[in-house]
């Protein structure tokens, strides 16, 4: 055995498979967090996309899935899943559902945070930074 040769292990083949899966890309086009929830969209993956894309779509058609859940279910690195998800978002095959953070509030009309919530946040900020200069025109 020469100094430059070594045996190929299962880890090596997994790395090569991930490299080909993402076509050599190492970063997704969109900032996706582990907890980003995805749903199936109306589009379809392109013919050159990896077979994992079809599996991702099938899982997201069953119910909304997070990036972390997809990576765990498919047993692929999170970054590889994020890259594939970015491709599927570009193809309009996946979407990130947008929900209003205030929609669940029954005391609020959905227009924004309640005055009580703003007062609580303001009190918390004053407690954390008592020496902060207040902004005269704020609320």
C-alpha positions as CSV (number, residue, x, y, z in Angstrom):
1,X,0.0,0.0,0.0
2,X,1.4,3.4,-0.9
3,X,1.3,6.5,1.3
4,X,-1.6,7.9,-0.8
5,X,-3.8,4.9,-1.0
6,X,-6.4,3.9,1.6
7,X,-9.3,1.6,1.8
8,X,-12.7,2.9,0.9
9,X,-15.2,2.8,3.8
10,X,-19.0,3.1,4.1
11,X,-18.5,6.6,5.3
12,X,-16.7,7.5,2.1
13,X,-19.5,6.1,-0.1
14,X,-22.0,8.0,2.0
15,X,-20.0,11.2,1.4
16,X,-19.8,10.6,-2.3
17,X,-23.5,9.8,-2.5
18,X,-24.3,13.1,-0.7
19,X,-22.0,15.0,-3.0
20,X,-23.7,13.6,-6.1
21,X,-27.1,14.0,-4.5
22,X,-26.6,17.7,-4.2
23,X,-24.6,18.0,-7.5
24,X,-21.6,19.3,-5.6
25,X,-23.4,22.2,-3.9
26,X,-22.6,22.8,-0.3
27,X,-25.2,25.4,0.7
28,X,-28.9,25.9,0.1
29,X,-30.2,28.9,-1.7
30,X,-32.7,29.7,1.0
31,X,-32.1,30.2,4.8
32,X,-34.0,27.2,6.1
33,X,-33.9,26.4,9.8
34,X,-34.3,22.9,11.3
35,X,-37.8,23.8,12.4
36,X,-38.9,25.3,9.0
37,X,-42.2,23.5,8.1
38,X,-42.8,22.6,4.5
39,X,-45.9,21.7,2.6
40,X,-46.4,20.3,-0.9
41,X,-47.1,22.9,-3.6
42,X,-48.6,22.6,-7.0
43,X,-45.3,22.3,-9.0
44,X,-43.3,19.2,-9.8
45,X,-39.6,18.4,-9.5
46,X,-37.6,18.5,-12.6
47,X,-36.5,15.4,-14.4
48,X,-32.9,15.8,-13.3
49,X,-33.6,16.0,-9.6
50,X,-32.6,13.3,-7.2
51,X,-35.0,10.4,-6.2
52,X,-34.9,11.9,-2.7
53,X,-36.9,14.8,-4.1
54,X,-39.8,12.5,-4.9
55,X,-39.6,11.0,-1.4
56,X,-39.5,14.5,0.2
57,X,-42.6,15.4,-1.8
58,X,-44.4,12.2,-0.8
59,X,-43.7,12.9,2.9
60,X,-44.9,16.5,2.6
61,X,-48.1,15.4,0.8
62,X,-49.0,13.2,3.8
63,X,-48.7,16.2,6.2
64,X,-46.5,19.2,6.8
65,X,-42.9,18.2,7.7
66,X,-40.0,20.1,9.2
67,X,-36.5,20.1,7.6
68,X,-35.2,18.2,10.6
69,X,-37.9,15.5,10.3
70,X,-37.2,15.1,6.6
71,X,-33.5,14.7,7.3
72,X,-34.1,12.1,10.0
73,X,-36.7,10.1,8.0
74,X,-34.5,10.0,4.9
75,X,-31.3,9.5,6.9
76,X,-29.5,12.3,5.0
77,X,-27.4,15.2,6.3
78,X,-29.5,18.3,7.1
79,X,-27.5,20.4,4.6
80,X,-28.2,18.0,1.8
81,X,-32.0,18.1,2.6
82,X,-31.9,21.9,2.7
83,X,-30.3,21.9,-0.8
84,X,-32.9,19.6,-2.2
85,X,-35.7,21.5,-0.5
86,X,-34.4,24.7,-2.1
87,X,-34.6,23.0,-5.5
88,X,-38.2,21.9,-4.8
89,X,-39.1,25.4,-3.6
90,X,-37.7,26.8,-6.9
91,X,-39.8,24.3,-8.8
92,X,-42.9,25.4,-6.8
93,X,-43.2,21.8,-5.6
94,X,-42.7,22.7,-2.0
95,X,-43.9,25.8,-0.1
96,X,-43.3,27.3,3.3
97,X,-46.7,28.1,4.8
98,X,-46.8,31.6,6.2
99,X,-49.0,32.1,9.3
100,X,-49.6,35.2,11.2
101,X,-48.0,35.1,14.6
102,X,-51.1,36.9,16.0
103,X,-53.7,34.8,14.3
104,X,-54.2,32.6,17.4
105,X,-54.9,35.5,19.7
106,X,-58.6,35.6,20.5
107,X,-58.4,39.0,22.2
108,X,-56.9,40.5,19.1
109,X,-58.4,41.3,15.8
110,X,-55.3,39.9,14.0
111,X,-54.0,43.4,13.3
112,X,-50.9,43.1,15.5
113,X,-49.9,42.5,19.1
114,X,-52.3,43.5,21.8
115,X,-51.6,46.5,24.0
116,X,-51.1,44.1,26.9
117,X,-48.4,42.2,25.1
118,X,-46.7,45.4,24.1
119,X,-46.8,46.6,27.7
120,X,-45.3,43.3,29.0
121,X,-42.5,43.5,26.4
122,X,-41.8,47.1,27.3
123,X,-41.7,46.2,31.0
124,X,-39.3,43.3,30.4
125,X,-37.0,45.5,28.3
126,X,-37.0,48.2,31.0
127,X,-36.2,45.6,33.7
128,X,-33.3,44.2,31.6
129,X,-31.9,47.6,30.6
130,X,-33.0,50.1,33.3
131,X,-30.5,52.7,32.1
132,X,-31.7,52.7,28.5
133,X,-32.8,56.0,27.1
134,X,-36.5,55.9,26.2
135,X,-37.6,57.0,22.8
136,X,-40.1,59.9,23.2
137,X,-42.1,59.1,20.1
138,X,-42.5,55.3,20.7
139,X,-46.1,54.3,21.4
